[in-house]
Amino acid sequence: MNPSQIKLVQDSFAKVAPISEQAALLFYGRLFEVAPSVRAMFPDDMSEQRKKLMATLALVVGGLSNLEAVLPAASALAKRHVNYGAKPEHYPVVGGALLWTLEKGLGDAWTPEVADAWTAAYGTLSGYMIEEAYGRAQAAE
């Protein structure tokens, strides 16, 4: 990711943060729509999970300028996700749901440049998390 992409991600997330509850509802609604099998990995009451999602996104987005600072937390999160049943093939599905959510939440502010920046950010982080949780071979697939 280059500095311009980091700024686009951070600026666009700042526009979504005020509607974080709605964004989290959109995200999980979309995720469970496109991948109903993952619903069983989550609690029945999703209110805390939605808060965790948005808090984690805020932490990562805020740390993009100093990625080394957020990588230990991303590694720990990736390893916890293995215990919940997450598999490498879930990461692209989650990424698709995230991008869809951002597109809906940002409306006209969702430009091709913003989409590219978020795609790069998610690709960087998810690749790292897959590698941390499953090893380098899985991350390359």
Steps between C-alpha positions, in 0.01 A plus 500: 500500500622845419438813711223619269312172541543511876354849508203392284427207732530713812294789362225271372487304825455829686179544300376151593593516870199717595268231362701210643199311637321518165822407317550195722140392443549535125828308513372200693174497306698482176749247635226262614315550171798404282646240739219363717722219626713746702201611710561208738841647591333801661291548812122531479519850648724692263503836681844451661638347181390805300676729748816287482496513121484877487756543780740268320450681171562833673821366655630359173401799288656736753819294498547476124762775510700283742403150397767340718307624804180313409652178367534330842129557568414379148706186557326424828160563341581267211601221737181545705294477184642152434343389830165638384516289183621764255683369197716679241217487246281707733728804470400597144132461592545727801691747283219504247244565773717779640542672163127466431424654840736791441351561158149514651611713795702749298261543208643753254823519701573139395719575201720263298802643682343436841402149391856431384644634825269284715570198280873553551459548875287191542726295275807600696346428837316182406809358330699564815230349722471186285875458507509544878215256561561236234849551361653651191366236257138581586556875467633451147185324379 
